Amino acid sequence: MNDSPGHDRVAFSLDLTLEESRRRAAVVAALGDDWDPLAVLRSEDEAHRLLYSGLDAEQERTYAMLVEAGVLPGRDAGDAASH
């Protein structure tokens, strides 16, 4: 590209909306008809509950500190920590 005087620049833009729609459709198609997003969320909640169950006192303090800092969601948060 020549930035010297006398050379006009041409604005260039590219709309990727159609390609993003195609990509999303391909992802949903790849998931298949038997994919159940609610079952997935329930499984993730159960895994989270199990991961942080049975902590000793020091681990509980560390967990509480990370929840307070927004690094981890609380036990009843239901979704990721907000930042």
Backbone as CSV, one residue per row, in Angstrom:
resi,resn,N_x,N_y,N_z,CA_x,CA_y,CA_z,C_x,C_y,C_z
1,MET,0.851,-1.175,0.000,0.000,0.000,0.000,0.888,1.227,0.000
2,ASN,0.568,2.161,-0.832,1.331,3.394,-0.958,0.565,4.509,-0.276
3,ASP,1.156,5.085,0.794,0.485,6.146,1.540,0.895,7.536,1.084
4,SER,1.583,7.638,-0.030,2.024,8.951,-0.490,0.842,9.763,-0.997
5,PRO,0.952,11.099,-0.988,-0.139,11.960,-1.458,-0.531,11.619,-2.893
6,GLY,-1.796,11.751,-3.175,-2.286,11.475,-4.513,-2.856,10.085,-4.686
7,HIS,-2.677,9.233,-3.715,-3.242,7.892,-3.784,-4.461,7.832,-2.874
8,ASP,-5.605,7.570,-3.472,-6.845,7.469,-2.700,-6.943,6.107,-2.043
9,ARG,-7.502,6.096,-0.877,-7.757,4.842,-0.187,-9.186,4.415,-0.465
10,VAL,-9.389,3.128,-0.522,-10.708,2.575,-0.771,-11.184,1.891,0.504
11,ALA,-12.375,2.272,0.960,-12.940,1.631,2.147,-13.361,0.211,1.773
12,PHE,-13.073,-0.716,2.639,-13.388,-2.115,2.391,-14.098,-2.670,3.613
13,SER,-15.228,-3.283,3.384,-15.922,-3.945,4.480,-16.449,-5.282,3.979
14,LEU,-16.595,-6.196,4.909,-17.043,-7.535,4.567,-18.067,-7.960,5.605
15,ASP,-19.257,-8.290,5.149,-20.327,-8.725,6.040,-20.289,-10.250,6.127
16,LEU,-19.994,-10.765,7.336,-19.883,-12.202,7.533,-21.148,-12.814,8.124
17,THR,-22.252,-12.073,8.097,-23.497,-12.543,8.696,-23.952,-13.871,8.095
18,LEU,-23.941,-13.981,6.774,-24.377,-15.211,6.120,-23.475,-16.382,6.505
19,GLU,-22.163,-16.162,6.521,-21.240,-17.239,6.882,-21.411,-17.648,8.341
20,GLU,-21.673,-16.689,9.227,-21.902,-17.024,10.632,-23.186,-17.837,10.775
21,SER,-24.210,-17.490,10.023,-25.453,-18.267,10.058,-25.218,-19.691,9.572
22,ARG,-24.445,-19.846,8.523,-24.121,-21.184,8.027,-23.323,-21.982,9.055
23,ARG,-22.370,-21.324,9.714,-21.552,-21.997,10.720,-22.425,-22.475,11.875
24,ARG,-23.318,-21.614,12.356,-24.201,-21.990,13.462,-25.132,-23.136,13.065
25,ALA,-25.650,-23.097,11.847,-26.519,-24.176,11.372,-25.744,-25.491,11.317
26,ALA,-24.487,-25.441,10.900,-23.661,-26.650,10.835,-23.399,-27.207,12.236
27,VAL,-23.197,-26.319,13.208,-22.971,-26.782,14.591,-24.217,-27.477,15.117
28,VAL,-25.374,-26.871,14.926,-26.630,-27.470,15.404,-26.882,-28.801,14.700
29,ALA,-26.615,-28.869,13.402,-26.789,-30.128,12.668,-25.836,-31.201,13.192
30,ALA,-24.609,-30.808,13.538,-23.635,-31.770,14.046,-24.025,-32.295,15.426
31,LEU,-24.739,-31.496,16.201,-25.177,-31.935,17.527,-26.186,-33.074,17.432
32,GLY,-26.948,-33.098,16.366,-27.904,-34.172,16.148,-29.257,-33.902,16.779
33,ASP,-30.226,-34.740,16.420,-31.603,-34.566,16.886,-31.794,-34.966,18.344
34,ASP,-30.907,-35.804,18.870,-31.092,-36.286,20.235,-30.383,-35.428,21.282
35,TRP,-29.788,-34.312,20.868,-29.103,-33.418,21.810,-30.135,-32.701,22.665
36,ASP,-29.959,-32.771,23.973,-30.894,-32.167,24.921,-30.139,-31.139,25.764
37,PRO,-30.254,-29.842,25.421,-29.488,-28.831,26.149,-29.831,-28.775,27.634
38,LEU,-31.074,-29.045,28.016,-31.433,-29.025,29.433,-30.761,-30.164,30.185
39,ALA,-30.683,-31.319,29.571,-29.988,-32.451,30.197,-28.501,-32.133,30.346
40,VAL,-27.927,-31.480,29.367,-26.513,-31.091,29.446,-26.299,-30.135,30.610
41,LEU,-27.170,-29.142,30.744,-27.045,-28.189,31.851,-27.214,-28.867,33.206
42,ARG,-28.162,-29.784,33.295,-28.350,-30.517,34.550,-27.098,-31.332,34.887
43,SER,-26.520,-31.957,33.883,-25.291,-32.742,34.096,-24.136,-31.846,34.535
44,GLU,-24.028,-30.667,33.951,-22.970,-29.740,34.344,-23.178,-29.263,35.773
45,ASP,-24.417,-28.979,36.149,-24.708,-28.573,37.528,-24.351,-29.681,38.513
46,GLU,-24.669,-30.910,38.155,-24.355,-32.050,39.023,-22.840,-32.229,39.140
47,ALA,-22.140,-32.087,38.033,-20.680,-32.209,38.060,-20.071,-31.112,38.931
48,HIS,-20.590,-29.893,38.827,-20.096,-28.787,39.650,-20.346,-29.071,41.129
49,ARG,-21.538,-29.572,41.442,-21.873,-29.889,42.827,-20.926,-30.953,43.376
50,LEU,-20.677,-31.992,42.592,-19.782,-33.060,43.030,-18.337,-32.586,43.161
51,LEU,-17.914,-31.724,42.268,-16.536,-31.233,42.270,-16.207,-30.503,43.566
52,TYR,-17.170,-29.733,44.067,-16.917,-28.925,45.256,-17.568,-29.501,46.507
53,SER,-17.931,-30.767,46.496,-18.473,-31.405,47.696,-17.343,-32.073,48.473
54,GLY,-17.541,-32.229,49.763,-16.556,-32.928,50.577,-15.261,-32.179,50.800
55,LEU,-15.289,-30.851,50.730,-14.078,-30.073,50.958,-13.772,-30.001,52.449
56,ASP,-12.485,-29.988,52.786,-12.125,-29.791,54.191,-12.212,-28.292,54.503
57,ALA,-11.946,-27.917,55.747,-12.125,-26.529,56.184,-11.267,-25.546,55.386
58,GLU,-10.021,-25.893,55.141,-9.143,-24.997,54.378,-9.613,-24.862,52.930
59,GLN,-10.036,-25.968,52.335,-10.555,-25.927,50.970,-11.842,-25.102,50.903
60,GLU,-12.686,-25.211,51.927,-13.913,-24.404,51.983,-13.585,-22.918,52.023
61,ARG,-12.570,-22.541,52.823,-12.160,-21.127,52.899,-11.647,-20.652,51.543
62,THR,-10.847,-21.472,50.892,-10.321,-21.109,49.571,-11.459,-20.987,48.563
63,TYR,-12.382,-21.928,48.603,-13.543,-21.889,47.710,-14.342,-20.608,47.950
64,ALA,-14.614,-20.280,49.209,-15.377,-19.073,49.540,-14.651,-17.824,49.053
65,MET,-13.322,-17.794,49.188,-12.528,-16.657,48.723,-12.649,-16.507,47.198
66,LEU,-12.589,-17.621,46.469,-12.691,-17.573,45.003,-14.094,-17.175,44.547
67,VAL,-15.115,-17.611,45.276,-16.484,-17.200,44.960,-16.625,-15.698,45.197
68,GLU,-16.123,-15.229,46.330,-16.200,-13.805,46.669,-15.488,-12.945,45.628
69,ALA,-14.372,-13.442,45.102,-13.598,-12.709,44.097,-14.222,-12.796,42.705
70,GLY,-15.256,-13.630,42.550,-15.901,-13.770,41.246,-15.207,-14.735,40.317
71,VAL,-14.243,-15.484,40.834,-13.518,-16.454,40.017,-14.369,-17.697,39.785
72,LEU,-15.089,-18.124,40.828,-15.963,-19.295,40.743,-17.397,-18.877,41.045
73,PRO,-18.368,-19.558,40.435,-19.757,-19.285,40.795,-20.064,-19.891,42.162
74,GLY,-21.011,-19.320,42.859,-21.439,-19.882,44.132,-22.160,-21.195,43.920
75,ARG,-22.405,-21.894,44.975,-23.054,-23.205,44.862,-24.467,-23.106,44.301
76,ASP,-25.161,-22.019,44.565,-26.536,-21.869,44.092,-26.660,-20.825,42.992
77,ALA,-25.539,-20.448,42.360,-25.570,-19.387,41.360,-26.304,-19.805,40.090
78,GLY,-26.102,-21.045,39.648,-26.788,-21.531,38.454,-26.137,-21.134,37.158
79,ASP,-25.160,-20.219,37.208,-24.444,-19.862,35.993,-23.064,-19.318,36.369
80,ALA,-22.303,-18.958,35.367,-20.926,-18.513,35.597,-20.894,-17.197,36.356
81,ALA,-19.770,-16.957,36.991,-19.600,-15.714,37.733,-19.630,-14.528,36.788
82,SER,-20.207,-13.436,37.242,-20.221,-12.225,36.417,-18.973,-11.406,36.685
83,HIS,-18.483,-10.755,35.656,-17.273,-9.929,35.798,-17.590,-8.517,35.398
